[in-house]
Amino acid sequence: MPQQHRKLIAILVDGLSADYFDAHRQRMPHLSAMAEDGTRVVRLASAVPATSMPGRATMLTGAPPERHGAWGNHIFDGQTFRCALANDLKVPTIAGRARAAGRDVAAIGHAMVHPGDADCFYPPWWLRGFVDGSRFAKSARLDGGIYTDHVLDPDDRLAAAMVADGPLLLSADLAEDAAAALMNGMHNDQRSLAAVAALACSDSPPDLILTEVAMTDAIQHLHGFASDPAHWAFATADLLIGSLLQRLEKAGRLDEYVVAVCSDHGHAQMETALFPGAILPDHLWEAEGATLHVVARSAAERREAAERLAPFGVTELDSTHVPEPHRDRIATFVAPDRHSFEAKPDGLPAEQTMGPPKYVSTHGLRPGDPADDRFCAFYGAGIGRGSIDRAVSEDYLPMLAGILELPATDGDRPDLLG
C-alpha cells in the first residue's frame, strides 16, 4: 500500500499584519482559534521589499529576492520596469517541488505559481493586468470577463467539484466605481475559497492546494489600516476560512489536511505621498510602497538621485535584494515614517513634489520595520499547539515542505515545525 502523506492547503491572506491581528483578533474568531489550537508564528518578517510579488515568491521558494529573481512587483529588464511573473523565478516553488515528488497539486488563484507546476490550475482573478499588459493592475474586471488561456483542469475535476457551488467566477453587471470593484473582488475571493473547499472534499482531493484572499490588501490601500472597511474585509476573510474549515471537518478531511494561513507583508498608515517623477524628472524609477527603485547608470546618477531625495527625509539602502547583473544599476531608497512613493496624479502643478496619498495605507517599509511583520499560523492534521516568537521570510517554505514530507534542498532553512 502506498505511503499516506499529510495534505496541505496554504492560504495567503494579503496584507494581514502581525500588528493588526494582535490588536483585532476578536474580529477574526476562526484565525484566532487556528492560532490558539495550532502553531502560530507570532511575527514573521517580510521579504525586501515588503510588497506583493517578492513576498509571494519568497513564500513559494524559501529563497530571498536576490536568489529567486522577483525583487519587486516590477523588475528592471535592462530597458524598463516590467511585471514580475512566475517565469522570472530562478528557484523551484513548493508547487514544482511537490509535483516533482509525485504529489497532486492545485493552484486556485495563487500568483507566482507556474501552470506547468500544477495538475489543476486557475489563474488569480486579480492579475488580469499582469496577464494582459506590462503594468500591475490589482482589480477585478467589472464586466465579469476572465482570461482562460492558462486554466488547467485536464480531468474536469474542478468543474465537477464546483457543480454544487456554481461556476468559479460569476459574471457581474456592476457599475464602474471603486466600491463595485472591491465588492466584486471580495466575491471572487469567496468563489476561490469555495473552489478550494470543493476540491479538498471531493473524491480526488489534491495533496497541495495553494490559494489567496486578495482584497484585504486593496481595501487597506484605499481605505486605511484598521479602518472600518478593513475590519469588514478581514472579518470576511475569516468567515471564508472558517467555512472552509467547517466543510473539511464535515467531510472528515480535517484529519488529512493541514491548513496554513500566512500573509505576504504587513501594512501601515500613510500621511504623505512623495512624487518621484517630480523629484527625479530625468530618472527611470519604480515605486514599491515606501520603497523606491531608481535606475542609476553611473555613480554620478546614483549620487544625484540621493541628493535630490535627501531633503524629503529619504535615505538610501543597499540593493543586495536585487539579483545580478542589475544590482549595480539599481539604487534603492526608503521613505521616512508615514511617507510613501506614488506617481503624481494628473492635474497637479509640475513642480509639486508631494501630496495626499492615493494609497492611505501601504507596505514596503524600511527593512525590519515591525509594521511589515505578518500573520502566520498552521492548524490541522498533526499540528500541535505551539508558538514561534519570530521567524524570517525564508522560514515559511521549509515548514510547508516539512508538512508534505518533501526532500530538503541545499538552500532550505531548518523546518521550525520540527
C-alpha positions as CSV (number, residue, x, y, z in Angstrom):
1,M,0.0,0.0,0.0
2,P,1.4,3.4,-0.9
3,Q,2.6,5.6,2.0
4,Q,0.0,8.1,3.1
5,H,1.2,11.7,3.4
6,R,-0.5,14.7,5.1
7,K,-2.1,17.1,2.7
8,L,-1.8,20.8,2.8
9,I,-3.9,23.9,2.0
10,A,-1.8,27.1,2.0
11,I,-3.9,30.3,2.0
12,L,-2.3,33.7,1.5
13,V,-4.4,36.5,3.2
14,D,-3.0,39.6,1.6
15,G,-1.7,42.3,3.9
16,L,-2.7,40.7,7.2
17,S,0.0,42.2,9.6
18,A,1.0,40.8,12.9
19,D,0.1,44.1,14.5
20,Y,-3.4,44.1,13.1
21,F,-4.0,40.5,14.2
22,D,-2.8,41.3,17.7
23,A,-5.0,44.4,18.0
24,H,-8.1,43.0,16.4
25,R,-8.1,39.2,16.7
26,Q,-11.6,39.3,18.2
27,R,-12.8,40.2,14.8
28,M,-11.3,37.0,13.4
29,P,-12.5,34.1,15.6
30,H,-11.5,31.4,13.1
31,L,-8.0,32.6,12.6
32,S,-7.8,33.2,16.4
33,A,-8.8,29.6,17.0
34,M,-6.2,28.4,14.5
35,A,-3.5,30.4,16.3
36,E,-4.6,29.1,19.7
37,D,-5.2,25.5,18.8
38,G,-2.4,25.1,16.3
39,T,1.0,26.7,15.9
40,R,1.4,30.4,15.3
41,V,4.5,32.3,14.1
42,V,3.9,35.5,16.2
43,R,6.0,37.7,14.0
44,L,7.0,36.6,10.5
45,A,9.3,39.1,8.9
46,S,8.7,40.2,5.3
47,A,10.9,40.0,2.2
48,V,12.7,43.1,0.9
49,P,10.9,45.0,-0.4
50,A,7.8,44.0,1.5
51,T,5.5,44.0,-1.5
52,S,3.3,41.5,-3.3
53,M,5.5,39.7,-5.7
54,P,8.7,39.5,-3.6
55,G,6.6,38.3,-0.7
56,R,4.8,35.6,-2.7
57,A,7.9,34.4,-4.4
58,T,9.8,34.0,-1.1
59,M,6.9,32.2,0.4
60,L,6.8,29.8,-2.5
61,T,10.6,29.2,-2.9
62,G,12.1,29.8,0.5
63,A,14.7,32.0,-1.1
64,P,15.3,35.7,-0.8
65,P,14.6,38.0,-3.8
66,E,18.3,38.2,-4.8
67,R,18.1,34.4,-5.4
68,H,14.6,33.9,-6.7
69,G,14.6,36.9,-9.0
70,A,11.2,38.6,-8.3
71,W,12.8,41.5,-6.4
72,G,9.8,43.8,-6.9
73,N,6.3,43.9,-8.3
74,H,8.0,45.3,-11.3
75,I,11.6,44.3,-12.2
76,F,14.1,46.1,-14.4
77,D,14.9,44.2,-17.6
78,G,17.7,46.4,-18.8
79,Q,15.5,48.8,-20.6
80,T,12.4,49.4,-18.4
81,F,10.5,48.1,-15.4
82,R,8.0,45.3,-16.2
83,C,5.8,43.0,-14.1
84,A,7.5,40.1,-12.3
85,L,6.0,36.8,-13.3
86,A,6.3,33.2,-12.4
87,N,8.6,32.7,-15.4
88,D,11.1,35.0,-13.7
89,L,11.6,32.7,-10.8
90,K,15.1,31.1,-10.7
91,V,14.3,28.8,-7.7
92,P,11.7,25.9,-7.8
93,T,8.5,26.7,-5.9
94,I,6.7,24.5,-3.4
95,A,4.3,23.6,-6.2
96,G,7.1,22.4,-8.5
97,R,8.8,20.5,-5.8
98,A,5.6,18.8,-4.7
99,R,4.8,17.8,-8.2
100,A,8.3,16.5,-8.8
101,A,7.8,14.3,-5.7
102,G,4.7,12.8,-7.2
103,R,2.2,14.9,-5.3
104,D,-1.1,16.1,-6.8
105,V,-1.0,20.0,-6.9
106,A,-3.8,22.5,-7.4
107,A,-3.3,26.3,-7.6
108,I,-6.5,28.2,-7.4
109,G,-5.8,31.9,-7.8
110,H,-2.3,32.0,-6.3
111,A,0.1,34.4,-8.0
112,M,3.7,33.4,-9.0
113,V,2.7,29.7,-9.5
114,H,3.5,28.5,-13.0
115,P,0.7,26.5,-14.7
116,G,3.2,23.8,-15.5
117,D,3.8,23.1,-11.8
118,A,0.2,22.3,-11.1
119,D,-2.2,19.4,-12.0
120,C,-5.1,21.8,-11.7
121,F,-4.6,25.5,-12.2
122,Y,-6.8,28.6,-12.2
123,P,-5.2,32.0,-12.6
124,P,-5.5,34.7,-10.0
125,W,-8.6,36.7,-10.8
126,W,-6.9,40.0,-9.8
127,L,-3.8,39.6,-12.0
128,R,-5.6,40.4,-15.3
129,G,-3.2,43.4,-15.7
130,F,-0.2,41.1,-15.4
131,V,-1.6,38.6,-18.0
132,D,-2.7,41.3,-20.4
133,G,-0.1,44.0,-20.1
134,S,3.1,45.3,-18.6
135,R,1.8,47.1,-15.5
136,F,0.4,45.9,-12.2
137,A,-3.4,46.1,-12.1
138,K,-4.8,44.7,-8.9
139,S,-8.5,44.9,-9.6
140,A,-11.5,42.8,-10.7
141,R,-12.8,43.2,-14.2
142,L,-16.2,44.7,-13.8
143,D,-17.6,43.1,-17.0
144,G,-17.1,39.7,-15.3
145,G,-14.7,38.6,-18.1
146,I,-11.9,36.2,-17.3
147,Y,-8.8,35.1,-19.1
148,T,-9.0,31.4,-19.8
149,D,-5.6,30.8,-21.6
150,H,-4.0,29.4,-18.5
151,V,-6.8,27.4,-17.0
152,L,-5.7,23.8,-16.5
153,D,-8.2,21.2,-15.5
154,P,-7.5,18.2,-17.7
155,D,-9.7,15.7,-15.9
156,D,-12.5,18.3,-15.2
157,R,-12.0,17.8,-11.5
158,L,-12.6,21.4,-10.7
159,A,-15.6,21.6,-12.9
160,A,-17.1,18.5,-11.3
161,A,-16.3,19.6,-7.8
162,M,-17.9,23.0,-8.4
163,V,-21.2,21.7,-9.7
164,A,-22.9,22.2,-6.3
165,D,-21.3,25.6,-5.8
166,G,-21.7,27.1,-9.2
167,P,-19.1,28.5,-11.5
168,L,-15.7,29.5,-10.0
169,L,-16.1,33.1,-11.1
170,L,-19.5,34.6,-11.8
171,S,-20.2,37.3,-14.3
172,A,-21.2,40.6,-12.8
173,D,-23.1,43.6,-14.2
174,L,-21.8,46.2,-11.9
175,A,-21.3,50.0,-12.1
176,E,-17.7,51.1,-12.9
177,D,-16.8,52.6,-9.5
178,A,-14.4,51.7,-6.8
179,A,-16.9,50.3,-4.4
180,A,-18.3,48.0,-7.0
181,A,-14.8,46.8,-7.9
182,L,-14.0,46.0,-4.2
183,M,-17.3,44.1,-3.8
184,N,-16.7,42.2,-7.0
185,G,-13.2,41.3,-5.8
186,M,-14.3,40.0,-2.5
187,H,-16.9,38.0,-4.2
188,N,-14.2,36.4,-6.4
189,D,-12.2,35.7,-3.2
190,Q,-15.2,33.8,-1.9
191,R,-15.5,31.8,-5.1
192,S,-11.9,30.8,-4.9
193,L,-12.2,29.5,-1.3
194,A,-15.4,27.7,-2.3
195,A,-13.4,26.0,-5.2
196,V,-10.7,25.0,-2.7
197,A,-13.2,23.5,-0.3
198,A,-15.0,21.6,-3.2
199,L,-11.7,20.2,-4.4
200,A,-10.5,19.2,-0.9
201,C,-13.8,17.5,-0.1
202,S,-14.1,15.8,-3.5
203,D,-13.3,12.2,-4.4
204,S,-9.9,13.3,-5.7
205,P,-8.5,15.7,-3.1
206,P,-5.2,17.2,-4.1
207,D,-2.1,16.8,-1.9
208,L,-1.3,20.5,-2.1
209,I,-3.7,23.4,-2.7
210,L,-2.5,27.0,-3.0
211,T,-4.9,29.9,-2.9
212,E,-5.3,33.6,-1.9
213,V,-7.7,36.1,-0.3
214,A,-6.6,39.2,-2.1
215,M,-9.0,42.0,-1.4
216,T,-7.9,42.6,2.1
217,D,-4.8,44.4,0.8
218,A,-6.6,46.5,-1.8
219,I,-9.2,47.6,0.8
220,Q,-6.5,48.7,3.2
221,H,-4.7,50.6,0.5
222,L,-7.8,52.6,-0.4
223,H,-9.5,53.0,3.0
224,G,-6.7,52.7,5.6
225,F,-5.1,50.5,8.1
226,A,-7.6,49.4,10.8
227,S,-10.4,51.4,9.0
228,D,-14.0,50.2,9.1
229,P,-13.7,48.8,5.6
230,A,-10.5,47.0,6.6
231,H,-12.2,45.5,9.6
232,W,-15.0,44.2,7.3
233,A,-12.5,42.8,4.8
234,F,-10.6,40.8,7.4
235,A,-13.8,39.6,9.1
236,T,-15.0,38.4,5.7
237,A,-11.7,36.7,5.1
238,D,-12.0,35.0,8.5
239,L,-15.5,33.8,7.6
240,L,-14.3,32.3,4.3
241,I,-11.5,30.4,6.1
242,G,-14.0,29.3,8.8
243,S,-16.4,28.0,6.1
244,L,-13.5,26.0,4.6
245,L,-12.6,24.5,7.9
246,Q,-16.2,23.6,8.6
247,R,-16.5,21.8,5.2
248,L,-13.3,19.9,5.8
249,E,-14.5,18.8,9.2
250,K,-17.9,17.8,7.9
251,A,-16.3,15.8,5.1
252,G,-13.9,14.1,7.5
253,R,-10.9,15.7,5.8
254,L,-9.6,17.8,8.7
255,D,-7.5,14.9,9.9
256,E,-5.9,14.7,6.4
257,Y,-5.2,18.3,5.8
258,V,-3.0,20.9,7.4
259,V,-4.3,24.5,6.8
260,A,-1.6,27.1,6.7
261,V,-2.6,30.8,6.6
262,C,0.0,33.4,6.0
263,S,0.3,36.9,4.7
264,D,2.8,38.3,2.2
265,H,3.6,41.6,4.0
266,G,2.2,43.9,6.6
267,H,0.6,47.4,6.3
268,A,0.9,50.8,7.8
269,Q,-1.0,54.1,7.6
270,M,0.4,56.8,5.4
271,E,0.1,60.6,5.6
272,T,2.1,61.9,2.6
273,A,3.0,60.7,-0.8
274,L,6.2,61.7,-2.4
275,F,6.2,62.0,-6.2
276,P,9.5,60.7,-7.7
277,G,8.5,61.9,-11.1
278,A,8.7,65.5,-9.9
279,I,11.8,65.0,-7.7
280,L,13.7,62.9,-10.2
281,P,12.3,64.1,-13.6
282,D,15.3,62.7,-15.6
283,H,15.5,59.3,-13.9
284,L,13.7,56.0,-14.5
285,W,12.1,54.8,-11.3
286,E,9.7,52.3,-9.8
287,A,7.7,52.7,-6.6
288,E,7.2,49.8,-4.2
289,G,5.1,51.4,-1.4
290,A,7.6,53.1,0.8
291,T,10.5,51.7,-1.2
292,L,11.8,53.3,-4.4
293,H,14.0,51.8,-7.0
294,V,15.9,54.2,-9.3
295,V,17.9,53.2,-12.3
296,A,21.4,54.6,-11.9
297,R,23.6,54.1,-14.9
298,S,26.6,55.6,-13.2
299,A,27.9,56.6,-9.7
300,A,27.1,60.2,-10.6
301,E,23.5,59.4,-11.3
302,R,23.2,57.5,-8.0
303,R,24.6,60.4,-6.1
304,E,22.4,62.9,-7.9
305,A,19.3,60.8,-7.0
306,A,20.3,60.5,-3.4
307,E,21.0,64.3,-3.1
308,R,17.6,65.2,-4.6
309,L,15.7,62.8,-2.4
310,A,17.6,63.6,0.9
311,P,15.7,66.9,1.6
312,F,12.5,64.8,1.9
313,G,13.9,62.6,4.6
314,V,14.5,59.7,2.1
315,T,17.5,57.5,2.8
316,E,19.4,55.1,0.5
317,L,19.6,51.4,1.3
318,D,21.9,48.9,-0.2
319,S,20.5,46.9,-3.2
320,T,21.5,43.5,-2.1
321,H,18.0,42.2,-2.7
322,V,18.5,42.9,-6.5
323,P,20.0,40.0,-8.4
324,E,23.0,40.4,-10.6
325,P,23.5,41.7,-13.3
326,H,21.3,44.7,-12.4
327,R,22.3,45.2,-8.8
328,D,24.9,47.9,-9.5
329,R,22.3,49.7,-11.7
330,I,19.5,49.9,-9.2
331,A,19.6,52.5,-6.3
332,T,17.2,51.6,-3.6
333,F,15.7,54.3,-1.3
334,V,13.2,54.2,1.6
335,A,10.7,57.0,2.6
336,P,10.5,58.3,6.1
337,D,7.8,57.2,8.5
338,R,4.3,57.6,7.2
339,H,5.5,58.6,3.8
340,S,5.3,56.5,0.6
341,F,6.2,56.9,-3.1
342,E,3.5,57.3,-5.8
343,A,3.0,58.5,-9.3
344,K,1.8,62.1,-9.3
345,P,-2.0,62.4,-10.0
346,D,-3.0,64.2,-13.2
347,G,-3.8,68.0,-12.9
348,L,-1.2,68.9,-10.2
349,P,1.4,71.5,-10.9
350,A,4.7,70.2,-12.4
351,E,6.7,71.5,-9.5
352,Q,4.6,69.8,-6.8
353,T,6.7,67.1,-5.2
354,M,4.3,65.7,-2.5
355,G,0.6,65.5,-1.6
356,P,-2.0,63.3,0.0
357,P,-1.5,59.6,-0.8
358,K,-3.9,57.7,-3.0
359,Y,-3.0,54.6,-1.0
360,V,-3.6,55.7,2.5
361,S,-2.1,52.5,3.9
362,T,0.8,50.7,2.3
363,H,3.8,48.5,2.9
364,G,7.4,48.1,1.5
365,L,8.6,49.9,4.6
366,R,12.2,50.1,5.8
367,P,13.6,46.6,6.2
368,G,12.9,45.3,9.6
369,D,10.1,47.7,10.4
370,P,7.7,45.8,12.7
371,A,4.6,47.1,10.8
372,D,5.6,44.9,7.9
373,D,5.7,41.7,10.1
374,R,2.9,39.4,9.2
375,F,0.4,36.8,10.4
376,C,1.2,33.1,10.1
377,A,-0.5,30.0,11.6
378,F,-0.7,26.3,11.0
379,Y,-3.7,24.1,12.0
380,G,-5.0,20.6,11.4
381,A,-3.5,17.1,10.9
382,G,-0.6,16.5,13.2
383,I,-0.1,20.2,14.2
384,G,0.3,20.6,17.9
385,R,-0.4,23.7,20.0
386,G,2.6,25.9,20.0
387,S,4.1,29.3,19.3
388,I,7.2,30.5,17.4
389,D,8.1,34.0,18.5
390,R,9.9,35.2,15.4
391,A,10.9,33.9,12.0
392,V,12.4,35.3,8.8
393,S,10.6,35.3,5.5
394,E,12.6,32.3,4.2
395,D,11.3,30.1,7.1
396,Y,7.8,29.7,5.7
397,L,8.7,27.4,2.8
398,P,10.6,24.7,4.8
399,M,7.5,24.4,7.1
400,L,5.3,23.7,4.1
401,A,7.8,21.3,2.7
402,G,8.1,19.5,6.0
403,I,4.3,19.1,6.2
404,L,4.3,17.4,2.8
405,E,7.5,15.4,3.7
406,L,9.3,16.7,0.6
407,P,13.0,16.2,0.2
408,A,15.0,19.2,1.5
409,T,17.3,21.2,-0.8
410,D,20.6,22.8,0.0
411,G,19.0,26.2,0.1
412,D,16.3,25.3,2.7
413,R,16.4,26.7,6.2
414,P,15.5,24.3,9.1
415,D,11.9,23.4,9.5
416,L,10.7,25.3,12.5
417,L,7.7,23.0,13.0
418,G,10.1,20.2,13.5
